Amino acid sequence: MNQTEMLKNILGWYTNSFENTVNVINLYQEQAENLTKAFITNSNLPEDSKKVIEEWFEFMRQSQSDFKESMETGLKQLETYLVSLVPGD
């Protein structure tokens, strides 16, 4: 196995680990949203408060999406950079 393949395998492993971590975080976020929605449905919270909570959930989802996209872009750039450093095999 040459250096380029080994480097790509390492970055692939790291990318896969990152994807798995993001998926677990998303599942946790979904469960937290479901529990919170069940709680506020049965509560006496004013509608304005419920709206703020829903906006907060949307902000969290968008932030997670932006972070994931940023990391994916960074990992692709890192791979391009590191592969360019490896002398021709």
N, CA, C and O atoms as a Tinker XYZ file with bonds, in Angstrom:
   356  protein
     1  N      0.852000   -1.173000    0.000000    73     2
     2  CA     0.000000    0.000000    0.000000    64     1     3
     3  C      0.900000    1.240000    0.000000    63     2     4     5
     4  O      1.798000    1.362000    0.833000    81     3
     5  N      0.654000    2.146000   -0.930000    73     3     6
     6  CA     1.495000    3.328000   -0.992000    64     5     7
     7  C      1.016000    4.389000    0.005000    63     6     8     9
     8  O     -0.035000    4.249000    0.631000    81     7
     9  N      1.813000    5.448000    0.133000    73     7    10
    10  CA     1.513000    6.477000    1.134000    64     9    11
    11  C      0.189000    7.192000    0.868000    63    10    12    13
    12  O     -0.550000    7.505000    1.801000    81    11
    13  N     -0.103000    7.445000   -0.390000    73    11    14
    14  CA    -1.341000    8.151000   -0.722000    64    13    15
    15  C     -2.558000    7.332000   -0.316000    63    14    16    17
    16  O     -3.500000    7.869000    0.268000    81    15
    17  N     -2.548000    6.037000   -0.620000    73    15    18
    18  CA    -3.667000    5.170000   -0.249000    64    17    19
    19  C     -3.816000    5.095000    1.265000    63    18    20    21
    20  O     -4.928000    5.128000    1.792000    81    19
    21  N     -2.678000    4.993000    1.962000    73    19    22
    22  CA    -2.712000    4.900000    3.415000    64    21    23
    23  C     -3.281000    6.199000    4.002000    63    22    24    25
    24  O     -4.092000    6.160000    4.927000    81    23
    25  N     -2.863000    7.328000    3.471000    73    23    26
    26  CA    -3.363000    8.610000    3.938000    64    25    27
    27  C     -4.869000    8.729000    3.689000    63    26    28    29
    28  O     -5.608000    9.193000    4.557000    81    27
    29  N     -5.316000    8.317000    2.523000    73    27    30
    30  CA    -6.742000    8.375000    2.210000    64    29    31
    31  C     -7.536000    7.443000    3.115000    63    30    32    33
    32  O     -8.653000    7.773000    3.514000    81    31
    33  N     -6.972000    6.281000    3.444000    73    31    34
    34  CA    -7.642000    5.353000    4.366000    64    33    35
    35  C     -7.787000    5.963000    5.756000    63    34    36    37
    36  O     -8.834000    5.839000    6.391000    81    35
    37  N     -6.736000    6.616000    6.219000    73    35    38
    38  CA    -6.784000    7.260000    7.543000    64    37    39
    39  C     -7.820000    8.367000    7.551000    63    38    40    41
    40  O     -8.627000    8.460000    8.476000    81    39
    41  N     -7.803000    9.209000    6.522000    73    39    42
    42  CA    -8.791000   10.289000    6.439000    64    41    43
    43  C    -10.203000    9.738000    6.274000    63    42    44    45
    44  O    -11.157000   10.312000    6.799000    81    43
    45  N    -10.342000    8.633000    5.553000    73    43    46
    46  CA   -11.650000    7.987000    5.407000    64    45    47
    47  C    -12.169000    7.489000    6.746000    63    46    48    49
    48  O    -13.352000    7.635000    7.057000    81    47
    49  N    -11.271000    6.897000    7.541000    73    47    50
    50  CA   -11.656000    6.433000    8.868000    64    49    51
    51  C    -12.100000    7.620000    9.730000    63    50    52    53
    52  O    -13.114000    7.549000   10.423000    81    51
    53  N    -11.330000    8.705000    9.676000    73    51    54
    54  CA   -11.665000    9.878000   10.474000    64    53    55
    55  C    -13.007000   10.469000   10.025000    63    54    56    57
    56  O    -13.836000   10.840000   10.856000    81    55
    57  N    -13.211000   10.554000    8.719000    73    55    58
    58  CA   -14.465000   11.085000    8.183000    64    57    59
    59  C    -15.641000   10.215000    8.603000    63    58    60    61
    60  O    -16.695000   10.728000    8.977000    81    59
    61  N    -15.464000    8.909000    8.543000    73    59    62
    62  CA   -16.514000    7.982000    8.959000    64    61    63
    63  C    -16.828000    8.147000   10.447000    63    62    64    65
    64  O    -17.994000    8.138000   10.844000    81    63
    65  N    -15.797000    8.296000   11.259000    73    63    66
    66  CA   -16.004000    8.516000   12.695000    64    65    67
    67  C    -16.769000    9.809000   12.941000    63    66    68    69
    68  O    -17.662000    9.862000   13.787000    81    67
    69  N    -16.413000   10.844000   12.201000    73    67    70
    70  CA   -17.105000   12.123000   12.329000    64    69    71
    71  C    -18.576000   11.977000   11.948000    63    70    72    73
    72  O    -19.454000   12.471000   12.656000    81    71
    73  N    -18.846000   11.301000   10.834000    73    71    74
    74  CA   -20.232000   11.095000   10.384000    64    73    75
    75  C    -21.041000   10.341000   11.437000    63    74    76    77
    76  O    -22.184000   10.698000   11.723000    81    75
    77  N    -20.447000    9.306000   12.008000    73    75    78
    78  CA   -21.144000    8.532000   13.045000    64    77    79
    79  C    -21.442000    9.390000   14.270000    63    78    80    81
    80  O    -22.520000    9.294000   14.855000    81    79
    81  N    -20.486000   10.225000   14.652000    73    79    82
    82  CA   -20.684000   11.105000   15.802000    64    81    83
    83  C    -21.808000   12.092000   15.535000    63    82    84    85
    84  O    -22.658000   12.317000   16.396000    81    83
    85  N    -21.814000   12.682000   14.342000    73    83    86
    86  CA   -22.869000   13.633000   13.982000    64    85    87
    87  C    -24.228000   12.939000   13.981000    63    86    88    89
    88  O    -25.215000   13.515000   14.437000    81    87
    89  N    -24.290000   11.721000   13.479000    73    87    90
    90  CA   -25.557000   10.987000   13.468000    64    89    91
    91  C    -26.078000   10.732000   14.882000    63    90    92    93
    92  O    -27.277000   10.845000   15.137000    81    91
    93  N    -25.177000   10.391000   15.792000    73    91    94
    94  CA   -25.587000   10.162000   17.184000    64    93    95
    95  C    -26.079000   11.464000   17.812000    63    94    96    97
    96  O    -27.080000   11.472000   18.528000    81    95
    97  N    -25.385000   12.552000   17.546000    73    95    98
    98  CA   -25.807000   13.847000   18.078000    64    97    99
    99  C    -27.179000   14.227000   17.526000    63    98   100   101
   100  O    -28.023000   14.744000   18.258000    81    99
   101  N    -27.399000   13.974000   16.244000    73    99   102
   102  CA   -28.701000   14.279000   15.642000    64   101   103
   103  C    -29.815000   13.441000   16.262000    63   102   104   105
   104  O    -30.911000   13.948000   16.507000    81   103
   105  N    -29.542000   12.166000   16.517000    73   103   106
   106  CA   -30.543000   11.321000   17.175000    64   105   107
   107  C    -30.859000   11.837000   18.573000    63   106   108   109
   108  O    -32.019000   11.880000   18.983000    81   107
   109  N    -29.828000   12.221000   19.290000    73   107   110
   110  CA   -30.023000   12.769000   20.631000    64   109   111
   111  C    -30.855000   14.046000   20.563000    63   110   112   113
   112  O    -31.771000   14.245000   21.362000    81   111
   113  N    -30.528000   14.913000   19.599000    73   111   114
   114  CA   -31.276000   16.165000   19.439000    64   113   115
   115  C    -32.746000   15.897000   19.128000    63   114   116   117
   116  O    -33.628000   16.557000   19.678000    81   115
   117  N    -33.010000   14.939000   18.255000    73   115   118
   118  CA   -34.391000   14.597000   17.902000    64   117   119
   119  C    -35.163000   14.104000   19.125000    63   118   120   121
   120  O    -36.317000   14.478000   19.336000    81   119
   121  N    -34.514000   13.263000   19.926000    73   119   122
   122  CA   -35.180000   12.751000   21.127000    64   121   123
   123  C    -35.447000   13.869000   22.126000    63   122   124   125
   124  O    -36.505000   13.908000   22.753000    81   123
   125  N    -34.491000   14.774000   22.271000    73   123   126
   126  CA   -34.682000   15.906000   23.178000    64   125   127
   127  C    -35.836000   16.781000   22.687000    63   126   128   129
   128  O    -36.643000   17.255000   23.487000    81   127
   129  N    -35.913000   16.994000   21.379000    73   127   130
   130  CA   -37.025000   17.770000   20.820000    64   129   131
   131  C    -38.356000   17.078000   21.081000    63   130   132   133
   132  O    -39.320000   17.721000   21.499000    81   131
   133  N    -38.414000   15.775000   20.838000    73   131   134
   134  CA   -39.662000   15.034000   21.049000    64   133   135
   135  C    -40.121000   15.105000   22.500000    63   134   136   137
   136  O    -41.304000   15.314000   22.767000    81   135
   137  N    -39.198000   14.934000   23.431000    73   135   138
   138  CA   -39.551000   15.010000   24.849000    64   137   139
   139  C    -40.014000   16.412000   25.229000    63   138   140   141
   140  O    -40.982000   16.580000   25.971000    81   139
   141  N    -39.309000   17.417000   24.710000    73   139   142
   142  CA   -39.681000   18.793000   25.028000    64   141   143
   143  C    -41.037000   19.141000   24.425000    63   142   144   145
   144  O    -41.852000   19.796000   25.075000    81   143
   145  N    -41.285000   18.712000   23.194000    73   143   146
   146  CA   -42.574000   18.978000   22.557000    64   145   147
   147  C    -43.710000   18.296000   23.321000    63   146   148   149
   148  O    -44.788000   18.869000   23.478000    81   147
   149  N    -43.468000   17.087000   23.788000    73   147   150
   150  CA   -44.493000   16.398000   24.581000    64   149   151
   151  C    -44.763000   17.155000   25.875000    63   150   152   153
   152  O    -45.908000   17.268000   26.313000    81   151
   153  N    -43.712000   17.665000   26.473000    73   151   154
   154  CA   -43.872000   18.431000   27.707000    64   153   155
   155  C    -44.637000   19.722000   27.471000    63   154   156   157
   156  O    -45.561000   20.037000   28.221000    81   155
   157  N    -44.264000   20.479000   26.433000    73   155   158
   158  CA   -44.919000   21.779000   26.239000    64   157   159
   159  C    -46.346000   21.640000   25.702000    63   158   160   161
   160  O    -47.172000   22.536000   25.876000    81   159
   161  N    -46.626000   20.508000   25.047000    73   159   162
   162  CA   -47.994000   20.284000   24.567000    64   161   163
   163  C    -48.955000   20.164000   25.749000    63   162   164   165
   164  O    -50.093000   20.629000   25.693000    81   163
   165  N    -48.479000   19.540000   26.803000    73   163   166
   166  CA   -49.324000   19.313000   27.974000    64   165   167
   167  C    -49.126000   20.362000   29.069000    63   166   168   169
   168  O    -49.558000   20.164000   30.205000    81   167
   169  N    -48.478000   21.472000   28.730000    73   167   170
   170  CA   -48.221000   22.490000   29.752000    64   169   171
   171  C    -49.082000   23.728000   29.501000    63   170   172   173
   172  O    -49.790000   23.832000   28.500000    81   171
   173  N    -48.996000   24.629000   30.419000    73   171   174
   174  CA   -49.751000   25.879000   30.306000    64   173   175
   175  C    -48.877000   27.019000   29.793000    63   174   176   177
   176  O    -49.154000   28.185000   30.073000    81   175
   177  N    -47.845000   26.697000   29.060000    73   175   178
   178  CA   -46.966000   27.740000   28.535000    64   177   179
   179  C    -47.716000   28.609000   27.531000    63   178   180   181
   180  O    -48.542000   28.106000   26.770000    81   179
   181  N    -47.436000   29.892000   27.525000    73   179   182
   182  CA   -48.052000   30.770000   26.525000    64   181   183
   183  C    -47.567000   30.389000   25.117000    63   182   184   185
   184  O    -46.488000   29.817000   24.961000    81   183
   185  N    -48.351000   30.702000   24.124000    73   183   186
   186  CA   -48.005000   30.367000   22.743000    64   185   187
   187  C    -46.696000   31.022000   22.311000    63   186   188   189
   188  O    -45.935000   30.441000   21.539000    81   187
   189  N    -46.434000   32.232000   22.809000    73   187   190
   190  CA   -45.180000   32.905000   22.471000    64   189   191
   191  C    -43.974000   32.098000   22.960000    63   190   192   193
   192  O    -42.961000   32.005000   22.267000    81   191
   193  N    -44.089000   31.526000   24.136000    73   191   194
   194  CA   -43.002000   30.710000   24.682000    64   193   195
   195  C    -42.803000   29.447000   23.854000    63   194   196   197
   196  O    -41.671000   29.042000   23.592000    81   195
   197  N    -43.894000   28.835000   23.447000    73   195   198
   198  CA   -43.804000   27.639000   22.607000    64   197   199
   199  C    -43.141000   27.975000   21.272000    63   198   200   201
   200  O    -42.356000   27.189000   20.743000    81   199
   201  N    -43.467000   29.145000   20.740000    73   199   202
   202  CA   -42.873000   29.571000   19.474000    64   201   203
   203  C    -41.371000   29.789000   19.624000    63   202   204   205
   204  O    -40.600000   29.428000   18.735000    81   203
   205  N    -40.954000   30.371000   20.734000    73   203   206
   206  CA   -39.534000   30.595000   20.987000    64   205   207
   207  C    -38.801000   29.257000   21.076000    63   206   208   209
   208  O    -37.702000   29.116000   20.539000    81   207
   209  N    -39.391000   28.293000   21.736000    73   207   210
   210  CA   -38.768000   26.969000   21.857000    64   209   211
   211  C    -38.632000   26.322000   20.485000    63   210   212   213
   212  O    -37.595000   25.729000   20.186000    81   211
   213  N    -39.651000   26.423000   19.653000    73   211   214
   214  CA   -39.579000   25.859000   18.298000    64   213   215
   215  C    -38.509000   26.561000   17.466000    63   214   216   217
   216  O    -37.791000   25.913000   16.704000    81   215
   217  N    -38.399000   27.871000   17.608000    73   215   218
   218  CA   -37.349000   28.610000   16.901000    64   217   219
   219  C    -35.969000   28.183000   17.383000    63   218   220   221
   220  O    -35.025000   28.118000   16.596000    81   219
   221  N    -35.854000   27.897000   18.656000    73   219   222
   222  CA   -34.594000   27.430000   19.221000    64   221   223
   223  C    -34.221000   26.075000   18.617000    63   222   224   225
   224  O    -33.067000   25.845000   18.257000    81   223
   225  N    -35.203000   25.187000   18.509000    73   223   226
   226  CA   -34.947000   23.890000   17.873000    64   225   227
   227  C    -34.479000   24.069000   16.434000    63   226   228   229
   228  O    -33.534000   23.411000   15.997000    81   227
   229  N    -35.133000   24.949000   15.708000    73   227   230
   230  CA   -34.750000   25.191000   14.310000    64   229   231
   231  C    -33.334000   25.754000   14.230000    63   230   232   233
   232  O    -32.558000   25.364000   13.357000    81   231
   233  N    -32.997000   26.664000   15.131000    73   231   234
   234  CA   -31.645000   27.211000   15.182000    64   233   235
   235  C    -30.618000   26.113000   15.442000    63   234   236   237
   236  O    -29.557000   26.093000   14.819000    81   235
   237  N    -30.930000   25.205000   16.357000    73   235   238
   238  CA   -30.014000   24.103000   16.671000    64   237   239
   239  C    -29.817000   23.191000   15.456000    63   238   240   241
   240  O    -28.694000   22.790000   15.151000    81   239
   241  N    -30.914000   22.869000   14.766000    73   239   242
   242  CA   -30.808000   22.018000   13.573000    64   241   243
   243  C    -29.959000   22.694000   12.500000    63   242   244   245
   244  O    -29.117000   22.052000   11.872000    81   243
   245  N    -30.180000   23.981000   12.292000    73   243   246
   246  CA   -29.412000   24.708000   11.272000    64   245   247
   247  C    -27.943000   24.809000   11.670000    63   246   248   249
   248  O    -27.062000   24.675000   10.820000    81   247
   249  N    -27.674000   25.041000   12.935000    73   247   250
   250  CA   -26.284000   25.119000   13.413000    64   249   251
   251  C    -25.568000   23.789000   13.229000    63   250   252   253
   252  O    -24.408000   23.757000   12.819000    81   251
   253  N    -26.252000   22.696000   13.529000    73   251   254
   254  CA   -25.653000   21.370000   13.339000    64   253   255
   255  C    -25.371000   21.119000   11.863000    63   254   256   257
   256  O    -24.323000   20.579000   11.511000    81   255
   257  N    -26.289000   21.503000   11.016000    73   255   258
   258  CA   -26.110000   21.328000    9.574000    64   257   259
   259  C    -24.937000   22.166000    9.065000    63   258   260   261
   260  O    -24.127000   21.689000    8.271000    81   259
   261  N    -24.851000   23.410000    9.523000    73   259   262
   262  CA   -23.748000   24.282000    9.112000    64   261   263
   263  C    -22.402000   23.729000    9.578000    63   262   264   265
   264  O    -21.421000   23.753000    8.834000    81   263
   265  N    -22.363000   23.233000   10.813000    73   263   266
   266  CA   -21.132000   22.667000   11.349000    64   265   267
   267  C    -20.698000   21.448000   10.539000    63   266   268   269
   268  O    -19.526000   21.313000   10.186000    81   267
   269  N    -21.649000   20.565000   10.250000    73   267   270
   270  CA   -21.335000   19.359000    9.481000    64   269   271
   271  C    -20.805000   19.730000    8.101000    63   270   272   273
   272  O    -19.811000   19.165000    7.643000    81   271
   273  N    -21.460000   20.670000    7.444000    73   271   274
   274  CA   -21.021000   21.104000    6.110000    64   273   275
   275  C    -19.622000   21.710000    6.164000    63   274   276   277
   276  O    -18.794000   21.447000    5.293000    81   275
   277  N    -19.364000   22.512000    7.175000    73   275   278
   278  CA   -18.051000   23.129000    7.345000    64   277   279
   279  C    -16.969000   22.080000    7.560000    63   278   280   281
   280  O    -15.893000   22.160000    6.968000    81   279
   281  N    -17.255000   21.101000    8.406000    73   279   282
   282  CA   -16.281000   20.030000    8.661000    64   281   283
   283  C    -16.023000   19.199000    7.408000    63   282   284   285
   284  O    -14.877000   18.848000    7.125000    81   283
   285  N    -17.065000   18.883000    6.663000    73   283   286
   286  CA   -16.886000   18.105000    5.439000    64   285   287
   287  C    -16.016000   18.856000    4.437000    63   286   288   289
   288  O    -15.142000   18.269000    3.799000    81   287
   289  N    -16.262000   20.156000    4.303000    73   287   290
   290  CA   -15.446000   20.974000    3.404000    64   289   291
   291  C    -14.000000   20.995000    3.878000    63   290   292   293
   292  O    -13.077000   20.837000    3.080000    81   291
   293  N    -13.808000   21.189000    5.165000    73   291   294
   294  CA   -12.458000   21.206000    5.730000    64   293   295
   295  C    -11.736000   19.885000    5.550000    63   294   296   297
   296  O    -10.541000   19.872000    5.254000    81   295
   297  N    -12.434000   18.777000    5.721000    73   295   298
   298  CA   -11.806000   17.459000    5.551000    64   297   299
   299  C    -11.409000   17.218000    4.099000    63   298   300   301
   300  O    -10.363000   16.625000    3.836000    81   299
   301  N    -12.228000   17.668000    3.159000    73   299   302
   302  CA   -11.871000   17.530000    1.740000    64   301   303
   303  C    -10.644000   18.371000    1.413000    63   302   304   305
   304  O     -9.762000   17.930000    0.678000    81   303
   305  N    -10.590000   19.580000    1.959000    73   303   306
   306  CA    -9.431000   20.437000    1.728000    64   305   307
   307  C     -8.186000   19.839000    2.370000    63   306   308   309
   308  O     -7.101000   19.892000    1.791000    81   307
   309  N     -8.336000   19.273000    3.557000    73   307   310
   310  CA    -7.213000   18.635000    4.232000    64   309   311
   311  C     -6.687000   17.468000    3.416000    63   310   312   313
   312  O     -5.476000   17.307000    3.263000    81   311
   313  N     -7.588000   16.657000    2.895000    73   311   314
   314  CA    -7.169000   15.523000    2.076000    64   313   315
   315  C     -6.400000   15.999000    0.847000    63   314   316   317
   316  O     -5.346000   15.455000    0.520000    81   315
   317  N     -6.928000   17.012000    0.170000    73   315   318
   318  CA    -6.252000   17.549000   -1.016000    64   317   319
   319  C     -4.868000   18.054000   -0.655000    63   318   320   321
   320  O     -3.904000   17.790000   -1.374000    81   319
   321  N     -4.760000   18.772000    0.444000    73   319   322
   322  CA    -3.479000   19.321000    0.873000    64   321   323
   323  C     -2.494000   18.222000    1.238000    63   322   324   325
   324  O     -1.352000   18.237000    0.779000    81   323
   325  N     -2.921000   17.270000    2.058000    73   323   326
   326  CA    -2.006000   16.214000    2.504000    64   325   327
   327  C     -1.559000   15.324000    1.346000    63   326   328   329
   328  O     -0.397000   14.921000    1.286000    81   327
   329  N     -2.465000   15.018000    0.438000    73   327   330
   330  CA    -2.101000   14.189000   -0.709000    64   329   331
   331  C     -1.093000   14.930000   -1.582000    63   330   332   333
   332  O     -0.215000   14.304000   -2.176000    81   331
   333  N     -1.206000   16.246000   -1.668000    73   331   334
   334  CA    -0.251000   17.015000   -2.475000    64   333   335
   335  C      1.144000   17.011000   -1.859000    63   334   336   337
   336  O      2.126000   17.238000   -2.566000    81   335
   337  N      1.250000   16.760000   -0.561000    73   335   338
   338  CA     2.545000   16.726000    0.111000    64   337   339
   339  C      3.283000   15.408000   -0.076000    63   338   340   341
   340  O      4.504000   15.345000    0.068000    81   339
   341  N      2.530000   14.350000   -0.401000    73   339   342
   342  CA     3.135000   13.026000   -0.543000    64   341   343
   343  C      3.864000   12.966000   -1.880000    63   342   344   345
   344  O      3.279000   13.246000   -2.926000    81   343
   345  N      5.136000   12.603000   -1.842000    73   343   346
   346  CA     5.865000   12.487000   -3.106000    64   345   347
   347  C      5.250000   11.391000   -3.975000    63   346   348   349
   348  O      4.673000   10.435000   -3.456000    81   347
   349  N      5.369000   11.526000   -5.275000    73   347   350
   350  CA     4.785000   10.552000   -6.200000    64   349   351
   351  C      5.186000    9.129000   -5.868000    63   350   352   353
   352  O      6.365000    8.840000   -5.666000    81   351
   353  N      4.205000    8.239000   -5.812000    73   351   354
   354  CA     4.464000    6.819000   -5.478000    64   353   355
   355  C      4.690000    6.015000   -6.724000    63   354   356
   356  O      4.922000    4.809000   -6.647000    81   355
